[in-house]
Amino acid sequence: MTAASTPRPGKVAARRVGARQEALAGYALVAVPMLLFLVLNIGSILYAAFISVWRWNIRTGPQQFLGLDNYVKALNDPIFQSAVTNTVYYTVIWVPLTMALGLFLAVIVNQKIRGKTFFRGAFYFPSIASSAAISTIWIFILNPFGLFNEVRGALGLNPLFSLLGYDANQDWLGDYHTAMNGVIILNAWTTSGTFMIFYLASLQAIPHEVYEAAAIDGAGAWDTFRRVTFPLLRPGHFFVATVGIIGGLQLFDQAVQIGNVDGAPANSLMTLVLYLYNAAFKRVQYGYAAAIGVVLFVIIFSATLIQRRIFEGREPTTA
Amino acid sequence: MRYRFLTLSFAVMFLAAACGGGTSSGAPSTGGTGSNAPAGSESAFDPASISGSVTLGQWASSPQEVQALTGAVAGFSAAYPNIKVTQTTITGDYRAAMVTKFGASDPPDLFYINAEYAPEWMSQGYLLSLDDYIDRQGFDISKFFPDYLSIFQQDGTTYGLPKDGNTIAMAVNTDLVPTPPTTMDELVQVATSLKGKPGLKAPMCLNPSLDRGLAFVYAQGGSLLTDDGSASAIDSAASKTAVQWYMDLFKNGLGQTNTQLGDGWCGEALGKGDVAIAFEGGWLKGAMDAFPKIKWQFAEMPTGTSGKKVTINYTAAYGIGNDSKNKDQAWVLMQYLTGPEGMAKWTSGGIAVPSRSDVAVPTGFEIIVKGADYAKPGSGFMPGYPDVLKAFGDAFLKQVTDKKYDAGPVVDATKAAITSALAAQ
């Protein structure tokens, strides 16, 4: 990939003449999306930060300057605290789980097996189905009298579950102890297809020669995966983890569909974005909602920076 | 190039700051009211003299609702041919969609306001005071049930007129409960006798929150607020006893939540025969059409230790935005739809029950309308009530889920929420 763009010595002088024009054209083309980005993204972020230091009426604007009061209020607000805890818990469990699942599926469909196109399609399907439809099906499956409880009863697994404290008609999504895990499993299932596609692209970028060399050295399948495939997938890991963490910290729709806007049952599905929505549209406290938005921005931004630092140090290529 | 980008980004920052500054300099510090009163406010207002157009914003809980409202609007168009009505159904989260419209200074001319968020909308200055129109036209508001109207009034000003109402009643499966209980003691007896009945998942479907629990708190002489509304009363002896009584229904296996029963709501639980008793409003009637096998009837809420009949009501109103474009036309439509003729047309659609005492009761809703005489508001009666509702519901559900059944933490959490809601006023 890098070989194609290396300039040959004889062409350098000719290139220098056109380079300026080319650069100008490039910047001109970039300017339009850049302007939109600055106004719509950076502008909104700055405006939100401005709103967050006021008591703000959406119809008439600022009412009272509060300084950092909205932030202090957030830090002392028990529902905000549980929103942070829930969101972080979700992300910490869901991202590695979905990455593992996505990688596993990608390795399977990357084999030379019959019908691999079918499997790729089948594994990817939950990702393109509407989240509302999938969530509704999930609610039916985990209903106290639903498929999951019926099947485990029929398989005679109930004694095992009762050891863990769950009775035969456990209300998985209505019990505040288990609802979030229900959402994690649902989203791990539906998103693993997307992660599979990302990993598949990375897997196919690994040159064949490496595998041949490993085979000549006598590496078995597991050793090849652990010592060759897995480390060479580092750019893939970085990309998938970044996308996953950003998405995980913004959990909203499944939480609303399975619980409700209040983060039911008992705040166990209250996420940061959902709480922001509550502050803005339910309590009409726009300054407070903006402060929550800024906090969410800081959390996502720092998570991404930390992650970048972790992966950057040992990255084999800049791709 | 780098400098150019820096300049550009600074320009954007200034732009953002300027926008903010501009808004702040021109904005009044509180939601204005009187300033938007129509010109010539002393003169009498004759609805028949008004012409033009008006937009009507509504939610649509069902196709029947749209049909019923279209019927009422047709009646208006016949009575006021000079005003053209455009109905717009707001889909999705009505409250959120409307709040963004208020923010954009572009609300529909006339729109629904649910009791739940009426206090916030009034104090945020979204709504136009109706006092001027009411006075100038001499519109009689005394026929509205007072506990419906009071929700849309703040500091003596009326911001909305109730378009309809509903009260919570007891719905019983008549095969299993031929004689509905009239007191709460009888209710417990009947439920106990139904316990373990084959085919029945539980005797009652119970809502683990104040949405129904409040009726039982009132029935036992308890309350959320002191009489003057200035302090919490959920920690009074009567309230605590009432919350524990409601909790004990779960503890003794007399009731379960709709999710424990595996149903979407308690009406579905009654319709599917999972329970024999549920507590719902007039909306249950239409929903039960889907379950023709179940024989059922409404009965008045059983009386508690207070000995008085009591239940809770839910209502919604029509309101006009401070920024609505066609205020006069909106008022004309509002006084028709909330007047005797328009409300009779609307409530004949079988969706809702009249909020006025001078409109005939649609068949099958007698118990629901009877309740309006003695019902107390089930929402919208205090600022920040959604937070109180949530605090009670979350704490209550935790007690039920963990099988602890202790009213103490529920009362404490609710009291804390009431105190902070009243302090935020």
HADDOCK unambig.tbl for C-alpha pairs under 7 A between the chains (distance, minus, plus):
assign (segid A and resid 38 and name CA) (segid B and resid 9 and name CA) 6.87 0.50 0.50
assign (segid A and resid 38 and name CA) (segid B and resid 12 and name CA) 6.97 0.50 0.50
assign (segid A and resid 39 and name CA) (segid B and resid 12 and name CA) 6.43 0.50 0.50
assign (segid A and resid 43 and name CA) (segid B and resid 12 and name CA) 6.62 0.50 0.50
assign (segid A and resid 43 and name CA) (segid B and resid 13 and name CA) 6.59 0.50 0.50
assign (segid A and resid 43 and name CA) (segid B and resid 16 and name CA) 6.16 0.50 0.50
assign (segid A and resid 47 and name CA) (segid B and resid 16 and name CA) 6.10 0.50 0.50
assign (segid A and resid 57 and name CA) (segid B and resid 124 and name CA) 6.84 0.50 0.50
assign (segid A and resid 58 and name CA) (segid B and resid 103 and name CA) 4.75 0.50 0.50
assign (segid A and resid 59 and name CA) (segid B and resid 102 and name CA) 5.83 0.50 0.50
assign (segid A and resid 59 and name CA) (segid B and resid 103 and name CA) 4.45 0.50 0.50
assign (segid A and resid 59 and name CA) (segid B and resid 105 and name CA) 6.62 0.50 0.50
assign (segid A and resid 60 and name CA) (segid B and resid 27 and name CA) 5.36 0.50 0.50
assign (segid A and resid 60 and name CA) (segid B and resid 28 and name CA) 6.68 0.50 0.50
assign (segid A and resid 61 and name CA) (segid B and resid 23 and name CA) 6.05 0.50 0.50
assign (segid A and resid 61 and name CA) (segid B and resid 24 and name CA) 6.05 0.50 0.50
assign (segid A and resid 61 and name CA) (segid B and resid 27 and name CA) 6.24 0.50 0.50
assign (segid A and resid 62 and name CA) (segid B and resid 24 and name CA) 5.67 0.50 0.50
assign (segid A and resid 63 and name CA) (segid B and resid 29 and name CA) 5.01 0.50 0.50
assign (segid A and resid 63 and name CA) (segid B and resid 30 and name CA) 6.88 0.50 0.50
assign (segid A and resid 143 and name CA) (segid B and resid 262 and name CA) 5.60 0.50 0.50
assign (segid A and resid 144 and name CA) (segid B and resid 260 and name CA) 6.45 0.50 0.50
assign (segid A and resid 144 and name CA) (segid B and resid 262 and name CA) 5.53 0.50 0.50
assign (segid A and resid 145 and name CA) (segid B and resid 262 and name CA) 6.09 0.50 0.50
assign (segid A and resid 171 and name CA) (segid B and resid 260 and name CA) 5.93 0.50 0.50
assign (segid A and resid 174 and name CA) (segid B and resid 259 and name CA) 6.15 0.50 0.50
assign (segid A and resid 175 and name CA) (segid B and resid 401 and name CA) 6.27 0.50 0.50
assign (segid A and resid 265 and name CA) (segid B and resid 394 and name CA) 6.97 0.50 0.50
assign (segid A and resid 266 and name CA) (segid B and resid 394 and name CA) 4.13 0.50 0.50
assign (segid A and resid 266 and name CA) (segid B and resid 395 and name CA) 7.00 0.50 0.50
assign (segid A and resid 266 and name CA) (segid B and resid 397 and name CA) 6.64 0.50 0.50
assign (segid A and resid 266 and name CA) (segid B and resid 398 and name CA) 6.69 0.50 0.50
assign (segid A and resid 267 and name CA) (segid B and resid 394 and name CA) 6.99 0.50 0.50
assign (segid A and resid 281 and name CA) (segid B and resid 95 and name CA) 6.97 0.50 0.50
assign (segid A and resid 281 and name CA) (segid B and resid 96 and name CA) 5.10 0.50 0.50
assign (segid A and resid 281 and name CA) (segid B and resid 99 and name CA) 6.73 0.50 0.50
